[in-house]
Amino acid sequence: MPKTPEEPDAAPHDDVEPHRPRRGLKETMRPSVFWAMAGVVVPIVGSIARFKVHGRENLPLTGAYIIAPNHYSEIDPLVVGAMIWRRGRAPRFLAKESLFSVPVVGWFLKRSGQVPVSRSHGGRGAPIAQAQHIVDDGSVVIVYPEGTLTRDPDLWPMRGKTGAARLALDYGIPVIPVAHWGTQQVMARYSKKISVFPRKTITFSIGKPVDLSAYRDGPRTATVLAGATDAIMQSITRELEKLRGEKAPAKRWDPAEHAQSETGRFEG
């Protein structure tokens, strides 16, 4: 099995890895196509960054759930994926449906259980297609609620989109907020360069599942989805405040209010 990034010993107040039985828990111990991918990605990430993780007991070793992280660097998915793998889970991501028809790439996506996202049913509020297997297989899926790298000048989480909330409510699975800080020292927002030396430390704060009980019953109206999304973004922001030791702005950054596009590069 691939080696994973080093994680320094936790301070006395930090979380301690609980005892767990040897059999039947670690998803990463079971042979799969993930071994080929992790065998390349995890050692590379480990060579440029060490992890320090707070709240790791909030990532269950079994069962389906959504990981909702903050997003401010192009390398975030590799960093978060490596952390999840270290915890003993095989991470899945939402991927554009068109990628599944690309030779070789499509095969790896299908074989590793990645989740195709179809926008053929219309726009921003379109349901996430073909996600039932996440529940059926008890998988972990990583969804970036912001949808793209944050536009906030100080890298705080910006306004979220409804994908993570819709997935959680439609399929009845929990959302676990995850914040990380230090990735920008490895690869700055929109940079094409990766800083290898000296080796950086990336710190994670993993929160308890977001309380979405107020939004689970009834129709999935725009108001319900907006409320659930805001609850998710608040939870992510609180975890990031712990890591940064400062308070986030009272008002979350909204690209529309600053004449910024929803997608594409943003220099600021």
Accessible surface in RSA format (square Angstrom, percent):
REM  Atomic radii and reference values for relative SASA: ProtOr
REM  Chains: A
REM  Algorithm: Lee & Richards
REM  Probe-radius: 1.40
REM  Slices: 20
REM RES _ NUM      All-atoms   Total-Side   Main-Chain    Non-polar    All polar
REM                ABS   REL    ABS   REL    ABS   REL    ABS   REL    ABS   REL
RES MET A   1   110.56  57.3  46.24  30.6  64.32 153.1  49.72  42.3  60.84  80.6
RES PRO A   2    20.55  15.0   6.68   6.1  13.87  50.4  18.17  15.0   2.38  14.8
RES LYS A   3   174.94  85.3 165.80 101.7   9.14  21.8 115.09 103.6  59.85  63.7
RES THR A   4    47.09  33.5  23.93  24.3  23.15  55.2  10.17  13.7  36.92  55.8
RES PRO A   5     1.48   1.1   0.00   0.0   1.48   5.4   1.48   1.2   0.00   0.0
RES GLU A   6    88.98  51.1  78.63  59.5  10.35  24.6  39.17  75.8  49.82  40.7
RES GLU A   7    29.82  17.1  12.44   9.4  17.38  41.4   4.78   9.3  25.03  20.4
RES PRO A   8    43.21  31.5  32.79  29.9  10.42  37.9  39.78  32.8   3.43  21.3
RES ASP A   9   140.48  98.4 115.94 115.4  24.53  58.0  37.97  89.4 102.51 102.2
RES ALA A  10    38.60  35.5   9.90  15.3  28.70  65.3  10.38  14.6  28.22  74.8
RES ALA A  11    31.79  29.2  22.22  34.3   9.56  21.8  29.40  41.4   2.38   6.3
RES PRO A  12   141.95 103.5 104.18  95.0  37.77 137.3 117.99  97.4  23.96 148.9
RES HIS A  13   153.06  83.7 117.90  81.9  35.16  89.9  97.08 100.1  55.97  65.1
RES ASP A  14    11.20   7.8   1.05   1.0  10.15  24.0   2.84   6.7   8.35   8.3
RES ASP A  15    39.90  27.9  33.79  33.6   6.11  14.4   7.95  18.7  31.94  31.9
RES VAL A  16   119.23  78.5 101.30  91.7  17.93  43.2 103.53  90.0  15.70  42.6
RES GLU A  17    69.40  39.8  53.11  40.2  16.28  38.8  44.59  86.2  24.81  20.3
RES PRO A  18    65.35  47.6  52.51  47.9  12.84  46.7  62.39  51.5   2.96  18.4
RES HIS A  19   176.96  96.7 140.17  97.4  36.79  94.1 106.53 109.8  70.43  82.0
RES ARG A  20    63.32  26.6  53.78  27.4   9.54  22.7  17.85  24.4  45.47  27.6
RES PRO A  21    88.74  64.7  78.10  71.2  10.64  38.7  85.43  70.5   3.31  20.6
RES ARG A  22   238.13 100.0 197.69 100.8  40.44  96.3  77.69 106.2 160.44  97.2
RES ARG A  23   213.95  89.8 199.16 101.5  14.79  35.2  79.01 108.0 134.93  81.8
RES GLY A  24    70.96  87.5   0.00   N/A  70.96  87.5  40.38 110.8  30.58  68.5
RES LEU A  25    43.71  24.3  40.39  28.9   3.32   8.4  40.39  28.4   3.32   8.9
RES LYS A  26    56.20  27.4  49.78  30.5   6.42  15.3  18.27  16.4  37.93  40.4
RES GLU A  27    22.59  13.0  18.18  13.8   4.40  10.5   9.84  19.0  12.75  10.4
RES THR A  28     3.20   2.3   1.65   1.7   1.55   3.7   1.62   2.2   1.58   2.4
RES MET A  29   110.88  57.4  97.78  64.7  13.10  31.2  92.14  78.3  18.74  24.8
RES ARG A  30   133.83  56.2 131.69  67.1   2.14   5.1  66.39  90.7  67.44  40.9
RES PRO A  31   110.71  80.7  89.36  81.5  21.34  77.6  89.71  74.1  21.00 130.5
RES SER A  32    57.31  48.4  31.75  42.4  25.55  58.9  42.98  91.5  14.32  20.1
RES VAL A  33    24.91  16.4  10.35   9.4  14.56  35.1  18.05  15.7   6.86  18.6
RES PHE A  34    14.25   7.1  14.25   8.8   0.00   0.0  14.25   8.6   0.00   0.0
RES TRP A  35    85.49  34.3  80.47  39.0   5.01  11.8  80.66  43.0   4.82   7.8
RES ALA A  36    59.52  54.7  40.49  62.5  19.03  43.3  53.09  74.8   6.43  17.0
RES MET A  37    58.52  30.3  52.09  34.5   6.42  15.3  33.82  28.8  24.70  32.7
RES ALA A  38     7.61   7.0   3.58   5.5   4.03   9.2   7.15  10.1   0.47   1.2
RES GLY A  39    35.33  43.6   0.00   N/A  35.33  43.6  16.68  45.8  18.65  41.8
RES VAL A  40    94.02  61.9  88.80  80.4   5.23  12.6  93.03  80.8   1.00   2.7
RES VAL A  41    45.11  29.7  43.50  39.4   1.61   3.9  45.06  39.2   0.04   0.1
RES VAL A  42     3.90   2.6   3.71   3.4   0.19   0.4   3.71   3.2   0.19   0.5
RES PRO A  43    57.02  41.6  44.80  40.8  12.22  44.4  51.17  42.2   5.85  36.4
RES ILE A  44   100.42  57.1  97.99  73.0   2.42   5.8 100.38  72.3   0.04   0.1
RES VAL A  45     2.09   1.4   2.09   1.9   0.00   0.0   2.09   1.8   0.00   0.0
RES GLY A  46    10.51  13.0   0.00   N/A  10.51  13.0   7.29  20.0   3.22   7.2
RES SER A  47    67.70  57.2  46.06  61.5  21.64  49.8  47.05 100.2  20.65  28.9
RES ILE A  48    11.18   6.4  11.18   8.3   0.00   0.0  11.18   8.1   0.00   0.0
RES ALA A  49     0.76   0.7   0.76   1.2   0.00   0.0   0.76   1.1   0.00   0.0
RES ARG A  50    67.01  28.1  67.01  34.2   0.00   0.0  10.59  14.5  56.42  34.2
RES PHE A  51     0.00   0.0   0.00   0.0   0.00   0.0   0.00   0.0   0.00   0.0
RES LYS A  52    60.62  29.6  60.62  37.2   0.00   0.0  17.43  15.7  43.19  46.0
RES VAL A  53     6.48   4.3   4.91   4.4   1.56   3.8   4.91   4.3   1.56   4.2
RES HIS A  54    43.60  23.8  43.26  30.1   0.34   0.9  27.86  28.7  15.74  18.3
RES GLY A  55     7.31   9.0   0.00   N/A   7.31   9.0   7.04  19.3   0.26   0.6
RES ARG A  56    25.57  10.7  25.57  13.0   0.00   0.0   8.28  11.3  17.29  10.5
RES GLU A  57    79.23  45.5  59.79  45.2  19.44  46.3  42.43  82.1  36.80  30.0
RES ASN A  58    21.37  14.7  14.50  14.0   6.86  16.5   5.02  12.1  16.35  15.8
RES LEU A  59     0.93   0.5   0.93   0.7   0.00   0.0   0.93   0.7   0.00   0.0
RES PRO A  60    57.92  42.2  50.24  45.8   7.68  27.9  57.92  47.8   0.00   0.0
RES LEU A  61    24.40  13.6  18.40  13.2   5.99  15.1  18.40  12.9   5.99  16.1
RES THR A  62    77.46  55.1  68.68  69.6   8.77  20.9  38.39  51.6  39.07  59.1
RES GLY A  63    36.14  44.6   0.00   N/A  36.14  44.6  30.70  84.3   5.44  12.2
RES ALA A  64    19.19  17.6   5.07   7.8  14.12  32.1   5.07   7.1  14.12  37.4
RES TYR A  65     2.72   1.3   2.72   1.5   0.00   0.0   2.36   1.8   0.36   0.4
RES ILE A  66     0.00   0.0   0.00   0.0   0.00   0.0   0.00   0.0   0.00   0.0
RES ILE A  67     0.00   0.0   0.00   0.0   0.00   0.0   0.00   0.0   0.00   0.0
RES ALA A  68     0.00   0.0   0.00   0.0   0.00   0.0   0.00   0.0   0.00   0.0
RES PRO A  69     0.08   0.1   0.00   0.0   0.08   0.3   0.00   0.0   0.08   0.5
RES ASN A  70     1.72   1.2   1.72   1.7   0.00   0.0   1.71   4.1   0.01   0.0
RES HIS A  71    22.15  12.1  20.75  14.4   1.40   3.6   3.78   3.9  18.37  21.4
RES TYR A  72     0.69   0.3   0.61   0.3   0.08   0.2   0.61   0.5   0.08   0.1
RES SER A  73     0.00   0.0   0.00   0.0   0.00   0.0   0.00   0.0   0.00   0.0
RES GLU A  74    88.10  50.6  69.67  52.7  18.43  43.9  19.90  38.5  68.20  55.7
RES ILE A  75     9.49   5.4   6.55   4.9   2.94   7.1   9.49   6.8   0.00   0.0
RES ASP A  76     0.00   0.0   0.00   0.0   0.00   0.0   0.00   0.0   0.00   0.0
RES PRO A  77    42.23  30.8  40.69  37.1   1.54   5.6  40.87  33.7   1.36   8.5
RES LEU A  78    82.70  46.1  80.88  57.9   1.82   4.6  82.52  58.0   0.17   0.5
RES VAL A  79     2.09   1.4   2.09   1.9   0.00   0.0   2.09   1.8   0.00   0.0
RES VAL A  80     0.00   0.0   0.00   0.0   0.00   0.0   0.00   0.0   0.00   0.0
RES GLY A  81     8.33  10.3   0.00   N/A   8.33  10.3   7.52  20.6   0.81   1.8
RES ALA A  82     2.11   1.9   0.00   0.0   2.11   4.8   0.98   1.4   1.13   3.0
RES MET A  83     4.44   2.3   3.35   2.2   1.09   2.6   0.93   0.8   3.51   4.6
RES ILE A  84     0.47   0.3   0.47   0.3   0.00   0.0   0.47   0.3   0.00   0.0
RES TRP A  85     8.87   3.6   6.09   2.9   2.77   6.5   4.90   2.6   3.96   6.4
RES ARG A  86    72.60  30.5  59.63  30.4  12.96  30.9  16.05  21.9  56.55  34.3
RES ARG A  87    20.50   8.6  13.96   7.1   6.54  15.6  11.86  16.2   8.64   5.2
RES GLY A  88     0.14   0.2   0.00   N/A   0.14   0.2   0.14   0.4   0.00   0.0
RES ARG A  89     4.95   2.1   4.95   2.5   0.00   0.0   0.22   0.3   4.73   2.9
RES ALA A  90     3.70   3.4   3.70   5.7   0.00   0.0   3.70   5.2   0.00   0.0
RES PRO A  91    12.79   9.3  11.54  10.5   1.25   4.6  11.54   9.5   1.25   7.8
RES ARG A  92    31.81  13.4  31.81  16.2   0.00   0.0   0.00   0.0  31.80  19.3
RES PHE A  93    50.73  25.4  50.73  31.4   0.00   0.0  50.73  30.8   0.00   0.0
RES LEU A  94    49.17  27.4  26.26  18.8  22.91  57.6  26.54  18.6  22.63  60.9
RES ALA A  95    15.57  14.3   8.69  13.4   6.88  15.7  15.57  21.9   0.00   0.0
RES LYS A  96   141.23  68.9 138.07  84.7   3.16   7.5  81.95  73.8  59.27  63.1
RES GLU A  97    72.39  41.6  66.80  50.5   5.59  13.3  27.21  52.6  45.19  36.9
RES SER A  98    74.34  62.8  60.55  80.8  13.79  31.8  56.22 119.7  18.12  25.4
RES LEU A  99    67.21  37.4  67.14  48.0   0.07   0.2  67.21  47.2   0.00   0.0
RES PHE A 100    22.38  11.2  19.33  12.0   3.04   7.9  19.62  11.9   2.75   7.9
RES SER A 101    95.26  80.5  64.04  85.5  31.22  71.9  53.47 113.9  41.79  58.5
RES VAL A 102    60.74  40.0  57.06  51.7   3.68   8.9  58.72  51.0   2.02   5.5
RES PRO A 103   110.78  80.7  93.32  85.1  17.46  63.5 105.09  86.8   5.69  35.4
RES VAL A 104   105.78  69.6  95.42  86.4  10.36  25.0  99.31  86.3   6.47  17.6
RES VAL A 105    71.02  46.7  67.96  61.5   3.06   7.4  70.93  61.6   0.09   0.2
RES GLY A 106     1.35   1.7   0.00   N/A   1.35   1.7   1.35   3.7   0.00   0.0
RES TRP A 107   133.86  53.7 126.94  61.4   6.92  16.3 107.94  57.6  25.92  42.0
RES PHE A 108    64.91  32.5  64.82  40.2   0.09   0.2  64.91  39.4   0.00   0.0
RES LEU A 109    30.22  16.8  30.08  21.5   0.14   0.3  30.22  21.2   0.00   0.0
RES LYS A 110   132.15  64.5 109.53  67.2  22.62  53.9  64.60  58.1  67.55  72.0
RES ARG A 111   159.28  66.9 130.85  66.7  28.42  67.7  24.55  33.6 134.73  81.7
RES SER A 112     2.27   1.9   0.60   0.8   1.68   3.9   1.68   3.6   0.60   0.8
RES GLY A 113    18.99  23.4   0.00   N/A  18.99  23.4  18.42  50.6   0.57   1.3
RES GLN A 114    15.39   8.6  11.60   8.5   3.79   9.0   6.04  12.9   9.35   7.1
RES VAL A 115     0.00   0.0   0.00   0.0   0.00   0.0   0.00   0.0   0.00   0.0
RES PRO A 116    13.08   9.5  12.81  11.7   0.27   1.0  12.85  10.6   0.23   1.4
RES VAL A 117    34.61  22.8  29.45  26.7   5.16  12.4  29.45  25.6   5.16  14.0
RES SER A 118     7.57   6.4   5.22   7.0   2.35   5.4   3.99   8.5   3.58   5.0
RES ARG A 119   191.39  80.4 173.07  88.2  18.32  43.6  54.93  75.1 136.46  82.7
RES SER A 120    96.26  81.3  51.23  68.4  45.02 103.7  55.10 117.3  41.16  57.7
RES HIS A 121   132.07  72.2  96.93  67.4  35.14  89.9  63.61  65.6  68.46  79.7
RES GLY A 122    40.57  50.0   0.00   N/A  40.57  50.0  35.03  96.1   5.54  12.4
RES GLY A 123    56.11  69.2   0.00   N/A  56.11  69.2  41.26 113.2  14.85  33.3
RES ARG A 124   156.22  65.6 120.75  61.6  35.47  84.4  69.78  95.4  86.44  52.4
RES GLY A 125    41.35  51.0   0.00   N/A  41.35  51.0  26.20  71.9  15.15  33.9
RES ALA A 126    17.96  16.5   3.53   5.4  14.43  32.8   6.77   9.5  11.19  29.6
RES PRO A 127    65.07  47.4  64.08  58.4   0.99   3.6  64.08  52.9   0.99   6.1
RES ILE A 128    16.79   9.6   9.69   7.2   7.10  17.1   9.87   7.1   6.92  18.8
RES ALA A 129    23.64  21.7  15.74  24.3   7.90  18.0  23.64  33.3   0.00   0.0
RES GLN A 130   112.07  62.7  89.90  65.7  22.16  52.8  45.73  97.3  66.34  50.3
RES ALA A 131     0.45   0.4   0.00   0.0   0.45   1.0   0.00   0.0   0.45   1.2
RES GLN A 132    87.46  48.9  87.19  63.7   0.27   0.7  46.54  99.1  40.93  31.0
RES HIS A 133    54.78  29.9  52.08  36.2   2.70   6.9  45.30  46.7   9.48  11.0
RES ILE A 134     0.46   0.3   0.46   0.3   0.00   0.0   0.46   0.3   0.00   0.0
RES VAL A 135    53.30  35.1  41.04  37.2  12.25  29.5  41.04  35.7  12.25  33.2
RES ASP A 136   102.05  71.5  64.62  64.3  37.43  88.5  28.33  66.7  73.72  73.5
RES ASP A 137    98.66  69.1  64.77  64.5  33.89  80.1  22.04  51.9  76.62  76.4
RES GLY A 138    20.35  25.1   0.00   N/A  20.35  25.1  14.58  40.0   5.77  12.9
RES SER A 139     1.92   1.6   1.64   2.2   0.28   0.6   0.28   0.6   1.64   2.3
RES VAL A 140     0.00   0.0   0.00   0.0   0.00   0.0   0.00   0.0   0.00   0.0
RES VAL A 141     0.00   0.0   0.00   0.0   0.00   0.0   0.00   0.0   0.00   0.0
RES ILE A 142     2.39   1.4   0.00   0.0   2.39   5.8   0.00   0.0   2.39   6.5
RES VAL A 143     6.98   4.6   5.57   5.0   1.41   3.4   6.98   6.1   0.00   0.0
RES TYR A 144    32.39  15.1  21.55  12.3  10.84  28.2  21.55  16.2  10.84  13.4
RES PRO A 145     3.09   2.3   0.67   0.6   2.42   8.8   2.62   2.2   0.46   2.9
RES GLU A 146     0.86   0.5   0.52   0.4   0.34   0.8   0.13   0.2   0.73   0.6
RES GLY A 147    49.47  61.0   0.00   N/A  49.47  61.0  16.97  46.6  32.49  72.8
RES THR A 148    23.58  16.8  18.65  18.9   4.93  11.7   9.56  12.8  14.02  21.2
RES LEU A 149     6.96   3.9   6.63   4.7   0.33   0.8   6.63   4.7   0.33   0.9
RES THR A 150     1.44   1.0   1.44   1.5   0.00   0.0   1.44   1.9   0.00   0.0
RES ARG A 151     0.73   0.3   0.73   0.4   0.00   0.0   0.14   0.2   0.59   0.4
RES ASP A 152     6.64   4.6   6.64   6.6   0.00   0.0   0.00   0.0   6.64   6.6
RES PRO A 153    68.66  50.0  50.80  46.3  17.87  64.9  50.80  41.9  17.87 111.0
RES ASP A 154    88.11  61.7  81.25  80.9   6.87  16.2  13.53  31.9  74.58  74.4
RES LEU A 155    27.56  15.3  26.26  18.8   1.30   3.3  26.26  18.4   1.30   3.5
RES TRP A 156    10.54   4.2  10.54   5.1   0.00   0.0   2.77   1.5   7.77  12.6
RES PRO A 157     5.09   3.7   0.06   0.1   5.03  18.3   1.04   0.9   4.05  25.2
RES MET A 158     3.10   1.6   3.10   2.1   0.00   0.0   3.10   2.6   0.00   0.0
RES ARG A 159    55.87  23.5  54.05  27.6   1.82   4.3  39.15  53.5  16.73  10.1
RES GLY A 160     8.78  10.8   0.00   N/A   8.78  10.8   0.00   0.0   8.78  19.7
RES LYS A 161    49.04  23.9  48.33  29.7   0.71   1.7  26.36  23.7  22.68  24.2
RES THR A 162    26.97  19.2  26.36  26.7   0.61   1.5  22.67  30.4   4.30   6.5
RES GLY A 163    25.93  32.0   0.00   N/A  25.93  32.0  21.59  59.2   4.35   9.7
RES ALA A 164     0.63   0.6   0.42   0.6   0.21   0.5   0.42   0.6   0.21   0.6
RES ALA A 165     0.44   0.4   0.04   0.1   0.40   0.9   0.04   0.1   0.40   1.1
RES ARG A 166    31.92  13.4  31.92  16.3   0.00   0.0   1.38   1.9  30.54  18.5
RES LEU A 167     0.93   0.5   0.39   0.3   0.54   1.3   0.93   0.7   0.00   0.0
RES ALA A 168     0.00   0.0   0.00   0.0   0.00   0.0   0.00   0.0   0.00   0.0
RES LEU A 169     8.10   4.5   0.00   0.0   8.10  20.4   0.00   0.0   8.10  21.8
RES ASP A 170    67.11  47.0  34.08  33.9  33.02  78.1  15.66  36.8  51.45  51.3
RES TYR A 171    57.04  26.6  39.04  22.2  18.00  46.8  23.57  17.7  33.47  41.3
RES GLY A 172    55.36  68.3   0.00   N/A  55.36  68.3  24.30  66.7  31.06  69.6
RES ILE A 173     7.54   4.3   7.32   5.5   0.22   0.5   7.54   5.4   0.00   0.0
RES PRO A 174    50.74  37.0  49.61  45.2   1.13   4.1  50.44  41.6   0.31   1.9
RES VAL A 175     0.17   0.1   0.00   0.0   0.17   0.4   0.00   0.0   0.17   0.5
RES ILE A 176     0.80   0.5   0.80   0.6   0.00   0.0   0.80   0.6   0.00   0.0
RES PRO A 177     2.39   1.7   2.39   2.2   0.00   0.0   2.39   2.0   0.00   0.0
RES VAL A 178     0.00   0.0   0.00   0.0   0.00   0.0   0.00   0.0   0.00   0.0
RES ALA A 179     0.00   0.0   0.00   0.0   0.00   0.0   0.00   0.0   0.00   0.0
RES HIS A 180     0.00   0.0   0.00   0.0   0.00   0.0   0.00   0.0   0.00   0.0
RES TRP A 181    60.15  24.1  57.73  27.9   2.42   5.7  37.82  20.2  22.33  36.2
RES GLY A 182     4.41   5.4   0.00   N/A   4.41   5.4   4.41  12.1   0.00   0.0
RES THR A 183     0.00   0.0   0.00   0.0   0.00   0.0   0.00   0.0   0.00   0.0
RES GLN A 184    38.36  21.4  29.84  21.8   8.52  20.3  20.54  43.7  17.82  13.5
RES GLN A 185   101.88  57.0  86.56  63.3  15.32  36.5  29.14  62.0  72.74  55.2
RES VAL A 186     1.92   1.3   0.46   0.4   1.46   3.5   0.68   0.6   1.25   3.4
RES MET A 187    26.43  13.7  25.16  16.7   1.26   3.0  23.44  19.9   2.98   4.0
RES ALA A 188    51.34  47.2  48.09  74.2   3.24   7.4  48.22  67.9   3.11   8.2
RES ARG A 189    34.95  14.7  17.66   9.0  17.29  41.2   6.69   9.1  28.26  17.1
RES TYR A 190    12.03   5.6   8.02   4.6   4.01  10.4   8.69   6.5   3.33   4.1
RES SER A 191    32.55  27.5  20.53  27.4  12.02  27.7  19.11  40.7  13.44  18.8
RES LYS A 192   186.44  91.0 152.95  93.8  33.49  79.7  98.32  88.5  88.13  93.9
RES LYS A 193   170.48  83.2 163.01 100.0   7.48  17.8 108.88  98.0  61.60  65.6
RES ILE A 194    83.36  47.4  59.12  44.0  24.25  58.4  59.38  42.8  23.98  65.1
RES SER A 195    43.78  37.0  33.75  45.0  10.03  23.1  30.37  64.7  13.41  18.8
RES VAL A 196    58.95  38.8  54.48  49.3   4.47  10.8  54.48  47.3   4.47  12.1
RES PHE A 197   173.92  87.0 153.13  94.8  20.80  54.1 153.19  92.9  20.73  59.3
RES PRO A 198   104.54  76.2  99.64  90.8   4.90  17.8 104.43  86.2   0.11   0.7
RES ARG A 199    69.51  29.2  51.88  26.4  17.63  42.0  31.29  42.8  38.22  23.2
RES LYS A 200    26.18  12.8  23.19  14.2   2.99   7.1  26.18  23.6   0.00   0.0
RES THR A 201    56.72  40.3  44.29  44.9  12.44  29.6  30.70  41.2  26.02  39.3
RES ILE A 202     0.23   0.1   0.23   0.2   0.00   0.0   0.23   0.2   0.00   0.0
RES THR A 203    30.27  21.5  30.27  30.7   0.00   0.0  13.50  18.1  16.77  25.4
RES PHE A 204     0.00   0.0   0.00   0.0   0.00   0.0   0.00   0.0   0.00   0.0
RES SER A 205     6.49   5.5   6.49   8.7   0.00   0.0   0.61   1.3   5.88   8.2
RES ILE A 206     5.29   3.0   0.00   0.0   5.29  12.7   0.00   0.0   5.29  14.3
RES GLY A 207     4.16   5.1   0.00   N/A   4.16   5.1   4.16  11.4   0.00   0.0
RES LYS A 208   148.59  72.5 137.98  84.7  10.61  25.3 102.89  92.6  45.70  48.7
RES PRO A 209    72.78  53.0  56.15  51.2  16.63  60.5  56.15  46.4  16.63 103.4
RES VAL A 210    14.13   9.3   3.51   3.2  10.63  25.6   7.03   6.1   7.11  19.3
RES ASP A 211   109.20  76.5  87.95  87.5  21.25  50.2  45.13 106.2  64.07  63.9
RES LEU A 212     2.57   1.4   0.05   0.0   2.51   6.3   0.05   0.0   2.51   6.8
RES SER A 213    76.31  64.5  60.70  81.0  15.61  36.0  43.88  93.4  32.44  45.4
RES ALA A 214    90.40  83.1  49.54  76.4  40.86  93.0  61.92  87.2  28.47  75.4
RES TYR A 215    56.29  26.3  55.72  31.7   0.58   1.5  24.26  18.2  32.04  39.5
RES ARG A 216    79.23  33.3  69.03  35.2  10.20  24.3  43.45  59.4  35.78  21.7
RES ASP A 217   128.25  89.8 111.38 110.9  16.87  39.9  39.39  92.7  88.86  88.6
RES GLY A 218    49.97  61.6   0.00   N/A  49.97  61.6  29.45  80.8  20.52  45.9
RES PRO A 219   101.34  73.9  88.67  80.8  12.67  46.0 100.51  83.0   0.84   5.2
RES ARG A 220    73.78  31.0  50.28  25.6  23.50  55.9  26.83  36.7  46.95  28.5
RES THR A 221    60.10  42.7  53.00  53.7   7.10  16.9  56.80  76.3   3.30   5.0
RES ALA A 222    86.53  79.6  69.28 106.9  17.25  39.2  75.15 105.8  11.38  30.1
RES THR A 223   112.24  79.8 104.22 105.7   8.02  19.1  72.42  97.3  39.82  60.2
RES VAL A 224    30.71  20.2  29.59  26.8   1.12   2.7  30.71  26.7   0.00   0.0
RES LEU A 225     7.74   4.3   7.74   5.5   0.00   0.0   7.74   5.4   0.00   0.0
RES ALA A 226    57.10  52.5  49.13  75.8   7.97  18.1  52.79  74.3   4.31  11.4
RES GLY A 227    20.31  25.0   0.00   N/A  20.31  25.0  18.43  50.6   1.88   4.2
RES ALA A 228     0.00   0.0   0.00   0.0   0.00   0.0   0.00   0.0   0.00   0.0
RES THR A 229     8.09   5.8   8.07   8.2   0.02   0.0   8.09  10.9   0.00   0.0
RES ASP A 230    54.97  38.5  52.68  52.4   2.29   5.4  19.82  46.6  35.15  35.1
RES ALA A 231    21.10  19.4  16.21  25.0   4.89  11.1  19.68  27.7   1.42   3.8
RES ILE A 232     1.03   0.6   1.03   0.8   0.00   0.0   1.03   0.7   0.00   0.0
RES MET A 233     0.87   0.4   0.87   0.6   0.00   0.0   0.87   0.7   0.00   0.0
RES GLN A 234    77.31  43.2  75.05  54.8   2.26   5.4  16.09  34.2  61.22  46.4
RES SER A 235    10.43   8.8   9.73  13.0   0.70   1.6   5.21  11.1   5.22   7.3
RES ILE A 236     0.20   0.1   0.20   0.2   0.00   0.0   0.20   0.1   0.00   0.0
RES THR A 237    15.68  11.2  15.68  15.9   0.00   0.0  15.43  20.7   0.25   0.4
RES ARG A 238   125.84  52.8 124.49  63.5   1.35   3.2  54.93  75.1  70.90  43.0
RES GLU A 239    14.24   8.2  14.24  10.8   0.00   0.0   0.00   0.0  14.24  11.6
RES LEU A 240     0.00   0.0   0.00   0.0   0.00   0.0   0.00   0.0   0.00   0.0
RES GLU A 241    26.39  15.2  23.41  17.7   2.98   7.1   8.62  16.7  17.77  14.5
RES LYS A 242   141.57  69.1 109.29  67.1  32.28  76.9  81.90  73.7  59.67  63.6
RES LEU A 243    39.10  21.8   8.55   6.1  30.55  76.8  11.56   8.1  27.54  74.1
RES ARG A 244    44.60  18.7  17.97   9.2  26.63  63.4   6.27   8.6  38.32  23.2
RES GLY A 245    69.08  85.2   0.00   N/A  69.08  85.2  36.36  99.8  32.72  73.3
RES GLU A 246    88.52  50.8  74.85  56.6  13.67  32.5  33.44  64.7  55.08  45.0
RES LYS A 247   162.86  79.5 143.36  88.0  19.50  46.4 100.42  90.4  62.44  66.5
RES ALA A 248    17.25  15.9   5.27   8.1  11.98  27.2   5.30   7.5  11.95  31.7
RES PRO A 249    69.10  50.4  45.48  41.5  23.62  85.9  57.71  47.6  11.40  70.8
RES ALA A 250   121.10 111.3  68.43 105.6  52.67 119.8  80.67 113.6  40.43 107.1
RES LYS A 251   139.06  67.8 125.12  76.8  13.94  33.2  91.57  82.4  47.49  50.6
RES ARG A 252    63.47  26.6  45.72  23.3  17.75  42.3  19.45  26.6  44.03  26.7
RES TRP A 253    47.86  19.2  42.49  20.6   5.37  12.6  46.92  25.0   0.94   1.5
RES ASP A 254    24.97  17.5  24.42  24.3   0.55   1.3   3.72   8.7  21.25  21.2
RES PRO A 255     0.52   0.4   0.52   0.5   0.00   0.0   0.52   0.4   0.00   0.0
RES ALA A 256    69.02  63.5  40.93  63.2  28.09  63.9  47.73  67.2  21.29  56.4
RES GLU A 257   101.91  58.5  64.87  49.1  37.04  88.2  40.55  78.4  61.36  50.1
RES HIS A 258    82.56  45.1  60.31  41.9  22.25  56.9  42.36  43.7  40.20  46.8
RES ALA A 259   105.26  96.8  61.39  94.7  43.87  99.8  76.35 107.5  28.91  76.6
RES GLN A 260    32.87  18.4  17.72  12.9  15.15  36.1  15.29  32.5  17.58  13.3
RES SER A 261    69.68  58.9  51.64  68.9  18.04  41.6  50.19 106.9  19.50  27.3
RES GLU A 262    56.94  32.7  51.84  39.2   5.10  12.1  44.92  86.9  12.02   9.8
RES THR A 263    90.76  64.5  86.90  88.1   3.85   9.2  54.80  73.6  35.96  54.4
RES GLY A 264    47.71  58.8   0.00   N/A  47.71  58.8  40.08 110.0   7.63  17.1
RES ARG A 265   134.17  56.3 106.95  54.5  27.22  64.8  65.32  89.3  68.84  41.7
RES PHE A 266    36.97  18.5  31.97  19.8   5.00  13.0  36.40  22.1   0.57   1.6
RES GLU A 267   123.72  71.0  99.15  75.0  24.57  58.5  64.60 125.0  59.11  48.3
RES GLY A 268    72.06  88.9   0.00   N/A  72.06  88.9  42.53 116.7  29.54  66.2
END  Absolute sums over single chains surface
CHAIN  1 A    13223.6      10208.6       3015.0       7993.0       5230.5
END  Absolute sums over all chains
TOTAL         13223.6      10208.6       3015.0       7993.0       5230.5
